[in-house]
Amino acid sequence: MIRSMTGYGAAERTTDTAHVAIEIRTVNNRSLKISQRTPEGLGAAEVEIERLVRQHLARGTVYVRLMVEPVGAAARAPLNREVLLAYWRDLAEVRKRLGAEGGGLALDALLSLPGVVGDESMLMTGIPDVAALVRDVAAEALDRLDAMREAEGEATARDMVAHLDALEQRVSAIGERAPLVIEEYRDRLAERASALAKGVEIPVDDVSLAREVAFVAERADINEELARLASHLSQTRAILGTSEPVGRRLEFLAQEMVREVNTIGSKTNDAEIARQVVELKVGVDRLREQSQNIE
């Protein structure tokens, strides 16, 4: 199924130890770029989120915002007991050496020493199974993101198919009109030659006339361009029926269509074909814009 590069997905979950919420937003980009905002101390979860994102998306800019709040006992900063006991033993030894002059040991003072009480990052890592919880919530948010991107992609694909129908009709109309242009040119050329030769005993040279018509016909021949353009349209229609990332292929085909349409426009000297060429340019440009929003 065709998927859009733009979308939004969010999920949250609360357990006995933490509340986790995540938002994922994607916008257009020719390659895959991931930007994360996560709390300190959750480096492992950040790596896991990126791994999941790369499994779900092939290109686009991805903005991830992760929020983690400890709940219950996990909401307090962890007390590093071994560090506290080490300080206690060291200070007890110093007091013993100083004797009475050393004064009493104040436990409150020990709590302010480096490493005794964990900081915010340690508070996050102290949540049991926080990485697994973040992974589950991120996976849920990505599933919702995919659902939105698939819905938008399906709508875009339908619109592109409608444009393909109209473009194919115009290509067919130009193909039917092109031979008539040469015939009309031959008739006009014959009329002009006859008018110039009127009253003068100079016969119209059919060979020269045919040579001139053949020269113009070769210079204005757009059959190859029409065939390539029809092929590009057919390939685009086939690609839209696949489920793999196809945005870059669609962009390439749209660029090739632009080239063929411009060549047809430069070769033609017919008002009706010129009008069709203008409409082709509008339709192809629309396809190109839409392909830039497809993964």
VENLIN-V785626 format. One record per backbone hydrogen bond with DSSP energy under -1.0 kcal/mol. NH is the residue of the N-H (numbers start at 0). CO is the residue of the C=O. If there is no record, write none. Layout:
BEGIN
nh-><NH;NH>
co-><CO;CO>
END
This chain:
BEGIN
nh-><3;4;6;8;10;12;14;18;19;20;21;22;23;24;25;26;32;34;36;41;45;46;47;48;49;50;51;52;53;54;55;56;59;60;61;62;63;64;65;66;68;70;73;74;75;79;80;83;84;85;86;87;88;89;90;91;92;93;94;95;96;97;98;100;101;102;109;110;112;115;117;122;123;124;125;126;129;132;133;134;135;136;137;138;139;140;141;142;143;144;145;146;147;148;149;150;151;152;153;154;155;156;157;158;159;160;161;162;163;164;165;166;167;168;169;170;171;172;173;174;175;176;177;180;181;182;183;184;185;186;187;188;189;190;191;192;193;194;195;196;199;201;208;209;210;211;212;213;214;215;216;217;218;219;225;226;227;228;229;230;231;232;233;234;235;236;237;238;239;240;241;249;250;251;252;253;254;255;256;257;258;259;260;261;262;263;264;265;266;267;273;274;275;276;277;278;279;280;281;282;283;284;285;286;287;288;289;290;291;292;293;294>
co-><148;292;25;23;21;19;17;68;12;66;10;64;8;62;6;60;59;61;63;38;41;42;43;44;45;46;47;48;49;50;51;52;30;26;32;24;34;22;36;20;18;16;70;71;72;115;78;79;80;81;82;83;84;85;86;87;88;89;90;91;92;93;94;97;98;99;105;106;109;112;77;118;119;120;121;123;126;128;129;130;131;132;133;134;135;136;137;138;139;140;141;142;143;144;145;146;147;148;149;150;151;152;153;154;155;156;157;158;159;160;161;162;163;164;165;166;167;168;169;170;171;172;173;176;177;178;179;180;181;182;183;184;185;186;187;188;189;190;191;192;196;199;204;205;206;207;208;209;210;211;212;213;214;215;221;222;223;224;225;226;227;228;229;230;231;232;233;234;235;237;238;245;246;247;248;249;250;251;252;253;254;255;256;257;258;259;260;261;262;263;269;270;271;272;273;274;275;276;277;278;279;280;281;282;283;284;285;286;287;289;290;2>
END
